[in-house]
Amino acid sequence: MKRSPWLVAVLFLLVGCKSGGTVATGSPSSGGTPSSSPALSPGSAGAITKADFVARANEICKAGNARQSAIPSPDNTVAQQLAYLDQVIAATAETLRQIRALPQPPGDRATLQQMYAKGDAALSVARQESAALKEGKTSVAGALDTQLATATNEVNSAFSAYGLIFCGSA
């Protein structure tokens, strides 16, 4: 079976980061926060500088990029492509969760919440597309893919503008 172009586009768009084109799936390889950063309360405002936040978030993305690269590429069957897509969605959601859990720089809470909302919106569209594909509704999935492309571009732009170059660049 030939791989559907819109499904491939979803995979590349959803995982739109620099290192290998993937979104991070976890924290640094040590299993926690980078050792150079102090232990801070997750999600607390004012407990971290923007530079520290960006460094920590980019480390989460770099480590996740390596893990996501280990996900086997799907064959040309819809079942394998869906399994891969669902793994990418789960990995992306986990990355967003981990970044969201970082302490927040003072004055940036609203900006970060807008970034997270854009990420959540893109994930919602990706999940809808996955569901449509599972139900065999390829025309619905194709329309959702167009929405996902737009949503992903918005996420990537917001993350890149904030300095998260390993999470926000296609």
C-alpha angles and dihedrals in degrees: 000000000000116000111251111244093222092053091051089049090053091053093051094042097045092050094043103154131125104245104075092330096282138124119237119260104192153358126295118303091265087070094244142051119318110283092233091062123080120243106262136174111272114250094003116146119233096013096109140034120248090245091054092046092050092047093050094045092049089051090053088052095047093051091045091050089060093048094046091049086062092063105107115248112250123248119232096277119109090230093057093043091051092048089052093046091051091051090050091049091050092047092049092049090051092050091052090048092053094047090046089053093059118103110266126237114245113268094014100088094102093046092049092047089053090050092049091047090054090050091049091049092052091048090050091054091046091052090049090051091050090050091049091051091049089053091049093246097140096163090054089047090051092053090047089051089060089052090047092053090055094044092048092050089053092050093047092048093049094047093045092048089054091051102259094133095165093052104034108047128088 
